[in-house]
Amino acid sequence: MKKLKDKLGYGVGAIGLDLSYGLFYSYLAKYFTDTLSLNYWFLLLLTPVARIWDGINDPMMGTIVDNTRTRMGKYRPWILIGACCNAVVLSLLFTNPGLAPDGIGIHIYVAVFYVLWGMTNTMADIPYWSMVPSFTSDPNERNLIATIARTFSGLGQGIISILTPVMLPILSVTMLNGEKVADSKGYSTWAIICAAALIGFSVLSVSQTKERVLTTPKEKFSFKKIFRVLGTNDQLRTFMLFAMLSNAGYYMISGVGVYFFDVVVGDPSKQSTFNLIGAVGSVLGLGVVPVLTKFISRKKTYQTSLCLVLAGFIGMLICSKAESYMIMNFCYLLASIGVASMFVSQTVFLADIVDYGEIKMGDRAEAVTFSMKGFLQKMAYTIQTIILFSGLIISNYAPRSAEKLVYTQAEKSAVSFMMLICPIILVTLSLIVFSTKYKLHGEYMESITKQINEKHSELKEG
C-alpha cells in the first residue's frame, strides 16, 4: 500500500462507520430517556444483556471473515454488506413506528434493533479495521495508515458531535418554552441522513481499496479457535482491559455531555462549541504518534497520550467548579489531543498483537483479533451506560417538559459526577494497567517483527 491515494481511499470508509457509531454511542441514551421515555431499569439491563451476545457474535464474525474467499477478497464484501445492513438498522432504531412510550411494544422494538445495530456494525467494522496489518508489516507504514484512517474516523465523529446538537432542533417540530427542541421526527430524519452517508462512504472506500495479500486460515470456524486465541494471547487480553478502561473514560464525556449541557450548563446549544473544540483537538492529536515515535518509544508515546487526557479532564473538573465553561472547552481540547493519539496507538497495538499471536500460536487470526476491538469498544460503552443509567435512577432524573423547566440539584450533581469525575478514575486505571502489564514494545517487539518478516520471506520464496 505505497500510494497515498490508496491510503486515503481506505481511510474514507471510517467516516461513514463513525457517523453511525457516534450517533449510537453519544445520542441514543438521550433519545431513549427524553424522547421515547423508556424505563431506566430496562435500559440499565439492556446494554449488558446485549454484550453477552456480542461476546459470541463479534469473534464469530471475525472468524467468518477470516474464512471468506471471493473475487473481491475477504474484507471488502463484508464492509459493503455490513454498512448497508447497519444503515437500515440505524434508521429504524431512531424511528418510532407509532408505539406508545410506556408500552411493552416499544421496549421490545428497541431491544431488537439495539441488538441488531451491534451485529450489523460488527459486520462492517471488523473487516474494515482487520485490513490494517494485511497492508504491511512495517511499523512506520502501519502508523501512517492507522493515522489516516483515524483522521477520517475523527471527521465522522466530528460531524456527529458538532452538527447533531444543531440539526436535531432544526429537523424537529416540538416547541418548549418558545424554542424548538429535539423530538422523534428530528432524530429519525437525522439518522436517515447519516445512514445514507454511511453507505456512500463505504462504497467509495471499497471501490478505492485493493486487497494485496489474501491468506486462508488453516482452520474453519469454531468456538474452540476463538477461545484458543483469547486464552493463549495474553497481550490481547491485557490490551482489551486497558483500552476498555480508557475508552470508557472518553465515552463518559461524549455520552454524558448531551445531559451535562442541558442539565448543568442549561444551554444544549453550547455543546456544539464544546464538541467543535474537541474535534480540533482530535485532528491535532493525530500527528502526536508519528512525531513522538521519532524521539521516544511507543510505550512512552502512549503514556504521554494518556497523561494528556488526564490533564485535560482534571482541568475540566477545576473549570466546572468555577463555572468557567469557556476555559473548560480548551481543557477539552487538550484531552481530545490525547484521546486521538491514544486511538491511533491502539490500532497499531492490535496489528502488533496479530504478529505476536502468529509467533506464539502459528496463526495470525487477524479478523478474530481485530474483532476484539469492536467488542472492547462495546464493553466500554456498557460501562458508560451502566454508570449513566444508574446515575439517572439514583438522582430521579426526569427530562424537561412543560411542567418541569428546571432540573433539581440532585440531577445536576449526578450528571456532573458522571461527566467530570468518572473519566478521571477510568483513565487513571487504564494507565496503571498499560504501564505494568503490556510488553509489546522496544527490543521485544523488534524481535517479533524480525521473525515475522523472515517467516513471510521464506513462505514467499517457497
Summary of the structure (lengths in Angstrom):
residues: 462
radius of gyration: 21.7
end to end distance: 23.0
largest distance: 76.5
contacts: 1690
relative contact order: 0.14
helix: 79%
strand: 1%
